Each structure stands twice: as C-alpha cells, then as structure tokens.
Amino acid sequence: MRTIRRFPRRIREIEHAWIPMSDGTKLSARIWLPVDAEKDPVPAILEYLPYRHRDGTYSRDNGIHAYFAGHGYASIRVDLRGSGESEGVLIDEYLRQEQDDALEVIAWIAAQPWSTGKVGMMGISWGGFNALQVAARRPPALKAIITVDSTDDRYTDDAHYMGGALLGENMGWGCAFFMQQGRAPDPAIVGSRWLKMWKQRLKAIPHPVERWMSHPVRDVFWKHGSVAENYGAIRAAVYAIGGWEDGYTNSVLRLMRGLRAPRKALIGPWEHSYPHVAYVNPIGFLQEAVRWWDHWLKDRDTGIMDEPMIRAWMQESEPPKPVYRHRPGRWIAEPGWPSSSVAPKRLPFGAGTLGPRPKRAVFAMRSPETTGSAAGTWCPFGSPGDMPVDQNEDDGRSICFETEPLKRRLELFGTPEVVLDLASDAKQATIAVRLSDVAPDGAATRITYGILNLSHRDGHARPKPLVPGRRTRIRVRLNDLGQAIPKGHRLRLAISTAYWPIVWPSPEPVTLTVFAGRGSALLLPVRAPQAIDRRLRPFAEPVTAPEKHVGEEGVGERRNEVTLDVATGRQIEVSTRGGLSRFPHGATTSVAGTHRLEILPDDPNSAVCETSWTTRQERGRWKVRTETRTRLTSDPRFFHLDAEMTAFSGERQVSRRRWRKRIPRKYL
C-alpha cells in the first residue's frame, strides 16, 4: 500500500475536541480539516465508534481521515458516549441514546464555521451499523453514507444468532465488548475526574452476553436498529460494501433489493476490514470513497452513479487454506437486484448423489458434537486458522450428497438454499448445511454454509418445538456467495446435527432422519457471464495518508489452535491475541486475551467456553488495568454464565463485580 503525503489541500488536525450534547454530556472527537476550511467551508464525514480514537484506532484513523481532509473534507472521528474519553456510560450496542447522540453530533458538525452543512457518515462493522441506523432517522444534514461489513438485520445476521441458533461468536465478541466497556478514560484529556468517570462506568455496565442471551428470538430488542424493518426510512444515498470472507456479507444484496434511496454495492474477496487495508486483494478504497463523497456532498459529476449498481468479485476455485493472502477471480457487475442474469438451478439429492434422477433414501444421522473443527471462525479477520480448512474430516461426521464431475464450468452468485424433509427424535435440534467445491484430488473447500435451529423453521419471531417423529419440510438459507466451480470438480452438500464452535450444541443428543429424494433439493443461483463484466474500469491501487507512528509489539496478531485429547475424545480450541502499543502522546496500552472452547463428542452439555482479557493503560505514574473473566456452560434447561470484572489503579483495587446468571434455554 502506498502512502500519500501531498494532497490538493493542506490539512491540520485537532487531536481532541468536545462535542456538547443537550443533556450536558460531552463526547470526545478528533478532527482533521483543510487549513483554510473556515474561509472556504467544506462538507464533513463522520465516523462514530466506541473503539477509543485516542488509542484503539489512533493510527488507522489518521490514515483514513487525513486523506479525506486532504481532498477537501472535514473528517471527524467521535467516540460513543461512555467510550474512550467521552462522558457517560456505554450500556449496549446500538441503543436509542447512541442514535440520539449521533443526530446531535451531525447537527453540531453542520453548524460549524468550517462546514458547508452537508454531512456524510461512514464506518466498518459497528460504524457501518450505526451509519444505516442514523440514516433511517433522517437527520437533515446527512446526505450519504458508506456502510462496510454491517447488517440490516441484527437478529439474523449479526454475531449473536444464525438461523435462530446461538453463535459461539456471541461469547467471543460479547467478552471483547465487555473488556472495552471497562477501560478507563485518559487523565491527560479529562483531568483529575478520570477516576470518578471510570468508577461510574465500572459500576453501571451490565454483562452484554447476559442481555443478548435473554433475547433468543427476533423480538423488539433485535428489531430496534434493524433497518430491514423499514428500508423506506432511509433517504440518504447508501454505498454498501462487504467481503466474501466476512461474517456480514448477506446484507449487501438485501439492501440493494430493499432500499429505495440511491444505492450502490461492492463485494470483494476481503475479510473483516476496510478494502484498502485488507489482507486479501486490497483495492483503492479511499479513492473510491472520495468519488462517492464528491458526487453526493459536492455535487460533482464523478461518474460513480453511471456505473452498475453492483460490483462483485467472482472467486475462482482455490484449495482449502487456514488463511488466504490472494484470491484469484474477476470483477462482475449487475445493473440491479434481483438480476435477470441469475437463474435458479435445482439439484435434487438422494442416495448419496446430488443431481438428476436421485434415488430415494432414508438416513438416520447423529453427528459427533465435535463436528465443526474444520469450520474456521464465524467472522475472519485474516489471522491463521480463521478460514475453513479441508472439509473431509467434518464431512465424515455428516451425511453427504455429491455431484458427478461437472461437465462445464459453473458460476454462482447470490443466495443458495436447501429444501429437505426430516424428522427428529427430540423437540429441539439444529441442522448445519455446508456446500463444498471438491477438487479432482479430493480436497474439499467450503464455499458457503447455513444453520437452522429447527424450532425456528417457520420464522424467528415465534419458535415452536418439533414433534418427535413427525416428518417436516424445512428450508435452509446458505450464505451469499460469488464462486466459480471449474469443469471436472464436484459439488458436495454435507448435513450435520452439530457445528461446534460456530453454534452452541442442542440441549440433548439428537438423531435426525433425513428423507432424501425428489422433494429434497439444493437450489443454486447460477449466473451466466455478461458483457457488462468486461467493461468495468479497474480500481486504483490501495493508498493511505501517513499513519501516526505507534510503537507496536504483536498488535493484531491472533492464533487459533484445535487439539484433540485422544484418551477422552475431548476437542479443545484455543484462540489467543494480544499486543502492546506506545503512542506519541505518551501513553502505553496493552491487551491480552484467551478464548478457550471445549466439548466431548457424545455430550452436548460438556460444552464450555471460557474467555479472559487483561488491559493495561500507563503514562508515567498513572497505571491502570482491568481484568475480565467469563465462563459459559449449559444443561438441558439453562445456560450458566459466571463472570467477573476487576479494576486496579496501580495495585489498588478500585472495583470488583461478579455476575452469576442462570438463563433459560428458550428454544435453544
């Protein structure tokens, strides 16, 4: 990636500014501006996050926001209420208060002497979520947004539930967020009241995992902040961006279908990251963003809205790897969605086969609880072990249906589905469905998958238990994909009753009977190559503004390891991460975390998830640290959450809290 040091406009940085709220609370901001913006006002771009602009995203922010400022924008990075140096308490994700504050922040920005009154909003993940949510509130100054790796539906496509099943990521992300909630403000900014502010946070925060697990269905809790409830509320222009390796890509095509505002979509081969800093095939995202902002905030004809609505990377076949650094393929385009160039292809499946004229067959299936060891992580960040490896081990614990070698190349773009009939010997069960590209040498690369909690077979709002022994028809939606399957390869459909640790296991061992035959089918979105694909302009090379120098040791590194205790069959997965950063303003921070998962192959209630984090912040004699520990187990009726957070100033303990919660298993 190339660093740009000269820009059309000279810039200055305001390293810290206060933005006042109407209730007296002040939010902490970092601002980049053209030096002459008060004489020649500019539009503004807001990124609004809880991730601590003074240390958490310090270096990254400069690379992005200084670039925008150099191209004639005021670029503002604001910490949410209760995060970083912002006053107040951060209780949960995407609260009404978060949106209300954003409306005031946008109004404040629009009223500044350096502002033209036009504002854009952008962000990745949390910042992508709230860009959509705030757009749905229609602040007058907000004209356009860029939302990256986000979702329009907080229940079906976030880190908490998938197909109505509890994701293991609910604990992974929940405990990382729990750690973030307990971090201290910097006395260099807030002065001597830092300890009072910190104690206020430590006393008030709940454990987010308990809150999220107390809402196991798609109720009003999840509908809040899900713009899929009313796409028509959004009138600002929307640029939705995702990556095929990311956990949030499904929302991009749904937004293109559902929105009525001006909109564009971009899906690349990326992991959970901005496209210019992705490990996999980075592009010139910042140049693309400036084209978008210039069109909507400066009324310049950049040509961006004359291009196809959707641009996506059609991935070529690749052997399975724990991490990728390059994905071969090509860009394709669609002028709208749904697309006339995508047609459904129905592949029935029967006695081990996937394709025409299946033979009827009945299979009884009870997968070992360790099925899923080859799954990788729910949301890859580009670390070794993130991606699914060869699927043959997991497929050996499943029932599988496979095509003959393909006689011609097949390109898939959109949403696959599986329809099948089954019966269960228990009232509660979960099914995992995977689709793999099987090479002539037998290596199986998972290209998409889906999960369905069978109590949610008729919807996520009002689950109902299975009737043991009753035959039921279900549909399982698989994740969106853009994937080419070469001639001579096979497609394999694998079905299992477990997928640990992607999803938490059922409350008791389950045997499913699958009735395969003409009524069972894999529905594939097949796309024919189009002439429009060949006319796409190339993206520019990835660039950045200079990032502020931060001394780093191990920051961003993560390691995932899966081991097997041969004596007991216990599968143990451990993920560790950590790092230390030294900042130009004199502070040093360090973060270290361990996420441990274990399960026995024949006992779903042997599942254990333990997560611990230690964070340290130091400057001279000011030394603080926070230690968190969370353990989740279950029995057939309840989840058991045991957690604690302890905070220290120096070696003096300033807070210790304990959570011991028993959470009912409602259709989980």
N, C-alpha and C positions, 0 to 999 in steps of 0.2 A: 504494500500500500504506500502510495506517495504522499508526502507531507507538503501541503501548500502553505507558503509563508507570505506571499504577496496577494492582496485582494483588491477588487475595484474600489473599496472604501477602507480607509484606516479605521481601526477599532480601539475601543477602550473597554475595560472590564470593571464592573462594580462587584467586588468579591462578596460583599454582603449588603443586603438591603432589607428593610422591614416593610411588609405589606399589611396595613391595618384592616381588620375585619370589623363589622358593625357591632359585634358583641364585646369588643375591646381586645380580643386575641390578636396577636401579631404572627404572621407567617414569615419564615426565613427564605430569602431569594438570592440568587446570583444572576447578574445581568451583564450581557455583552451588547454593546451599541456601536454604531458608527460614531466617530468622534464629533461629527458635525450634525448629529441627529436632531438637536434642539433647533438648529437653523433650517434643517432640511428633514422634516419628520419622516419616519419610516413605519411600515407595518410591523407587527410583532408576532413572535412564535413562542408559545408556552409549552413547556414540558413539566408535568405535575406529578411528583412521585413521593413515596415515603423513604427512599433509599439514601438519604443523607448526602446532600450535594457537597458538604464540606469534607467528607472523607469517603463515603461509599462509592459515589460516581464521579469523584472530583476530576480525575484525569480524563475520563471518557467525555464528560460534559464539555470540556474545553475544545476537544477535537470536533464536536458537532456544532456547538453554539457559536464559537468564534467563526466558524466557516459561514454560518448563516449571517452573522453580523457583518462579515466582510463583503457579503453580497447584498447589503442594504436592508438589513432587518434588525430590530431589537429582539434578542433571543433571551428568554427568561426561564430559568430553572428554579422551581419552587418546591420546597418540602411540605408535605401534607401536615396538617395540624397534628401535633404530638410526635413528630419525627424530626430527627436532626435537631436544629436549634429552634424550630417552630414551637410556639407555645401550645399548651393543651395536652390532650391525651389521645392516642391513636387506639381506638377500641377494636376496629374490624375493617375489613375490606369494603370499599365502595358504598359507604354509608351516605344517607341523605346529607349529612353535615359536610362530607367531602365534596359533594356536588355544589351545595350552597356556597361553600368557601370558594370553589372554582369560579362561580358566577361573579363573586365579588372581586376575585383576582383579575378576571378578564375586564370587568368594568374599570378597575384601577389602572390596568395597563392602557386601555383605550383612552383614558383621561390624561395620560402623562404628556408633557410638552414635546417629548421626542416621538410621540406616536401619531400616526395618521388616523387612528381609530379602528383600523382593520386588524383582526387577530386570527391567527391560525393556531391549532393545537396538535401536538404530536406525542407519540410515545410508543414504547415497546412493552408488551405484557401489561403490567398494572397501568402504565401510562397510556397504552393502547385501549385498554378497557375504559378508563375514565374519559378519554377523548370522545369515544362513542356516546358514553352516558351523558356527558356535558353537552354534546351536540344535540342530544334528544331534549335537553332543557331549553334550547334555542336562545342563548344569550345574543342580543342584537349585534354585538361586535364580532362574533365568531362566524367566519365566512367559509372556512375549510379545515379539514383535519387529515392527518396521516396516522393510521392505526396499524401497528405492526405486532404480529403474534398475539392477537387478542381474541375475544369471543363476543358473540351476540347473545349467547345463552349461558348463563352462569351455572345452570344445573347440568345440562347435557355435555358441555364442552369446556369445563374448567378442571382444576386439579383435584376436585373433590369426588365426583361421581362420574361413571361412564356406563351408559346403558342401564342406569339405576343401581349399579354395583359400586361399592365403596372402593375408591382407588387407594393404593398404597401411598401415592403421592400426597394424599390428604394429610398424612402424618409427616412426610418429608418436607413439604412446603410449609405445613402448619407449624412445625417446630422451628424452621428457619425464620418464619414471620414472628413467632413468639420471642426468639432471640432478638430480632430487630426492635420489637416493642420495648424491650427492657434496656436499651442503650441510653447513655447519658448525653445531655446537651453539652456543648463546649463552653467553659467559662470565659474563654477569650472573646466570645461573642455575647453571651448572656450575663457575664459578670458573676458576682457572688451569689446570685439567686439560683445558680445551676443545681445545687443540691436540693433545694426546695422543689424545683421543677422535676428533677429526677425522681424524688420520692413520690411526687404526685403521680407520675407515670407508673411507678412500680406498685403503688397501692391500688390503682384503678383498673389496670389491664386484666381482661379475662384470658383464659387459655383458648386460643382460636379453634383448636381441634374439637374441644367440647361443644362450642357453638355450632360448628359445621356438622358434626355428627348428630346433633339434636334435631337436624332438619334433613331426614333421609329421603324425602320426596320433593317433588318440584312444587313447593308451596310459595307463599307470598315472599318468604325470605329470599328465595332464589330468583323469583320474578323481578324483584327490585334490582335495577341495574342491568337487566337483560333486555337489550333494545329490540330483540326479536318479538317482544310483546307488542311493539308498535313501531314498525320501521318508518311509518309515515311521520313520526315525530321529528325525524332528522331532516333538516332542510339544507344544512351546510354540505358542501361538496366533500366526498369521502374517498380517500385513497387507501384501500385495504391491502395489506402485504402479509404474506406468510411464507413458510418454508416446508417442504415435504418431510424433513426430519423433525419438525417441531410438533408439539402436542396440540397446537391450536389452529391448524390449517383449515379444518372443516368450515369455519365461519366465513371464509373469504367468498366462496361461491354462493353461500346462503345470502350474504349481504348483497351480492350482485343481483340475485333473484328478487330479494325483498325490498331493497331501498328504492325510493322514487327520486331522491336527490341525485344530482350529477355524481358519477362514481367511476372508479377505476380499480382494477385488481392486478396484483403482481404476486406470483407464486414461484419461488426459486427452489433450489435443492438444499436450502440452508437449514441449519439447526436453529435453536432459540437465540437469535441475535439480530442486530441490525445488519442489513445485507452488505454494507461496506466493510464490516469487521468480521464477517462470518468465516469460519474455518473452511467451509466448502464453497468453492466457486464465488468469491466475493465480487461485487459489481460497484459501479459508481453511484451509490445510493444518494449521496449528498447532492450531486449534480441533478439527479432526477427529482429530488425534493425541491431544489431551487426552481426547477421548471414548473413544478406544481404550484409552489407559493407565488411565483411571478405571475402565473395565469390568474389565480384567484384573489391575490392580495394586492397586486399592482396593475391588474387589467392589461397585462402584456400578452400578446399572441405568441406563445412558445410552441404551439403545435401539439401540446400534450393531449388535448381533448379531441384532436383529429385522429389520434391513434386508436387501435382497437381497445374495447373496454377491458379485456382480459388478456394478460400475457403470462404464460406459464412455461416451466421447464419440463419437457418430455424426457424423462430419465431413461438412459439405456441400461441394459442388464449389467449387473456387477456381482461378483462373488460376495458372499456374506463376510463382513468385517466388523470388529468391535468399534471402529471409528473410521470415518472417511475424511479425506482431505481434498478429494476431487470426485465429482460425479459426471461422467460423460453424458451428453444429450444435446438437445437443441431447443430453442425457443419456439413456442407455438402461440397462436393468437385466436381469440374469439371476439366477434363484434358485440355479442350479448350473451345473456344466460337466462334460461336454458338455450342450448345450441342445437341448431339443425344438423351440425356435422357430427354429433354424438348420438349413436343409436344403441338401444339395449340389445345385448346378446344373451340368450338364455342357454345355460349349460345344465341340463338335468344331471343328477348324480344318483348312482345306485350301488351295486355290489362292488365297491372299490373303484368304480370308474366315474369320470367326470366328462360328460359329453353325450352325444346322441344315443338313443335306444338303451337307456340304463336298465339293468335287471333289478327287480325289486329285491330288497334285502332288509332284514331287521337286525340291528346291532344293539347290544347292551354295553354300556360304557360307564366306567368309574375310573377317572384319571387319578394318578397319584397327586397328592397336594403339592408336590414339588414341580409339577408341570408349569413351565414358565421360566425355568432357569436360563433359557436361551433368549428371553424376550427383550433384553436391554432395559432401558428406562422409559417411563411414560413420556418424558419431555427431554430429549437430548440437548445438551449444551456444547457438544463437541469434545467430550472427555472420553478416554479409552474405557470401553465397557458400556457406553451409552447405547450403542446400536445393537439390534438383534444379530446374533451370530447364527451359524448353521442350524437350521431348524430340525434336523433329523432326530436329535435327541428328544425334543419336545413332541415331535410328530409321532415318535414311537410310543408315547404315552397317550395318544389320541386316536380317534378314528379318522381315516384319510380317504380322499377320493382324488383321483389323478387322471388328467387327460392323456391321450396318446401324444407323442411328439408333434408339435404344431407344424402344419404343412406350409404355413405362411406367417409372416411377422404380424403381431397383434399390438395395437397401441390403445391404451386405456386412459381415459380422462374423465373424472367425475366420481360418482358415489356407487360402489358395488353394494349389493345386498344378497342375503341368503334367505331362502324360504325353505322350511322343513317342518315335518311332523315329528313330534316326540311325546313321550310320557315319562313321568318321574315317579320314583318310589318315595319321595319326600315332598312336603309342602313348599319348601324353599330351595331353590337351586340357581346356579349361574352357569351360563354357557359362554365359552370363548371360541371364536371362529377366526382362523387365520388363512390367508391366501399367500402362497409362495411361488416363486419362479424357480423351477428345478432345472439345473443345467444338465447337459449330457453326462457329466462326470458324477452326478448325484447330489452335488451341493445345492442346498435349498435356501434361498434368500427370501425372507418375509417381505412382502411388498405392501401389505395392509392387514388390518385386523379389526375385529369388533367384539364387543362384550354385550351381553344382555342378562340382567337379573330377571329371571323368568316370572317373578311376581309382577314385573313391570311390562309384561308382554302386550298389554292393552293401553299403555301410557304410563307416564311418570307421576301423574298427579294423584291417582287413586289405585295403588297396587292392590292385587288380590292374590291370595296364596294359590298354589297349584292344588288340584285334586289328585292325590296319588293314584296312579294307574290310568288316568284319563288321557286319551290322545288329544294333543293340542297342536295347532298350526302356529308357528311363530315366524317373524321376520327379524333378521339381524342386520342392522346397518353397519357397514365397514367404513373405515376412514377414507376420505377422499384421496385420490392418487392421480399421478401423471406418469405412466410407466409403459415402456415398450418391452414386449416379450419376443425374443428372436425366434425365427424358424428353427425347429429342432429341439427347442426347450419344451418343458411341460408345465402346466399349472397344477398345483396341489392345494386342495381345500382340506384343512385339518380342524377338527372339532374336539374340544375337551371340556370337562366339568370343573377344571381348576386352571388358574393362570396367575400363580403367585410369583413375585410380589406385586404384579400390576394391579390385581384386585384382591381384596380380603376374601378368605375362603367362606363357603357356606357354613351354616351352624352345625351341620352333621354330614357324615359321608352320604353321597348321593349317587344313585345309579340311574342314568337316563337311558331310555330305549329310543333309538332313532329309527324311524320308518323311512327308508330311502327308496326312491323310485321316481315315477314320472311327476309326482307332485312336489318333489324336492328339487330345488334348482339354485344355481349361482347366477345372479343377474349382473352382467358386466357392462360398463359404459364404454363402448368401442368407438374410437374416433378415427376417421379417415384423414390422412394428411391433406392440408388445404393450401391453395396458392398464397393465401394471406401470410402463411408462415414464412415464406421465402422473402417477403418484402419488409420484414421487421428491421428497424435500424439497430445497430449494435449498441450496447451500453458502454459508457465510458469506463476507464479504469478506476478502481477504488482509490479515493483520496481522503485526506483528513486535514484539518487545521492542526497546528502543533499541539500536542497534548502536554499539559503541565507535568514537569518532571516529578515523578514519585518514585522513591526507592522502594522496590518490591522484592519480596522473597516468597516464592510459592503461591502468589495470589492467583486465584482462578484455577489452580490445579485440583483435580479430583481423581480419585482412584476407586474403581469398583472391582470387588473380588467375590467370586462364588466358590465355596468349598463344600465338600460332602464328607460327613462323618460316616465312614463305611460301616462301623460297628452298629450304629443305630439307624442309619439312613437319614439322619437329620441334615437338612440343607441350610447352610449359613451364608448369608450375603452381607458384606460389609462395604460401606462407602465412606471414605474419609476425604476431608477437604480442609484447607486452611491457608494461611498466608499472613504476612506482615507488611505494612505499608508505612513509609516515612514521608510526611507531607512538607511542602515548602513553608507552611505556616507554623511548623514546629511540633505538630502532634504526630504521635505514632499510634497506629491501631493494629491489632491482630485479631484474627478469628480462627478458631479451630473447631471442627465438628466431626462427629462419628454417627453414622446411621447403620444400625445392625438389625437384620431381619433373619428369623429362623423358623423352620417348620419341619415336622415329621411327615413322611409320605402318606401315612394312613390315618392321620388325626388332624382334622381341620382346626380343632381348638388347642393345638400345640403352637399355633402361630403367635409369634412375639415380635414386636417392633420396639426398639429402644433407640432414642436419639438424644445426644448430648451436644451442647455448644458452650464454648467459653470465648468471651470477647474481652479485649483489654483496650483501654484508651489512656494515653500518657502524654504529658508535656511537663518537663521539669519535675516539680514536687507533686503535681496533680497526677494521680494514678487511680484509675477505677477499673473494675472488672465485673462482669455479670456471668453467672454460671446457670445454665438451664439443663434439666434432665426430664425426659418424658418417656413413659413406658405404656404401651397399649397391648392388652391381651383380650381374650374373649372366651365365653362359654356359650352354650346354645341359646341363652336368653338375654345376655348382657355383654356389652363391651366394658372393659375396666381400664380407666385412664388414671395413671398415677404420675404426677409431675411436680416439679418444684423449680423455683427461681430464687437464687441468692445473689445479692449485690454487695460489693465491697468498695469502700473508699480507702485506699491504702490497704491495710489489713483489717480495718474496722468494718464489721458487717453493718450495713445500713438497712437491709431489708431481707426477709426470708418468707416466702409464701409457698404453700403446699396445696395441690389440687388432688383430691381422691374422689373420682366420679364413677358412678355406675350408670351407663347409658343404655336404655333398652334397645334391643335389636328389632327394629320395626322393618320387617320385610328385607332384611339384610343377612 
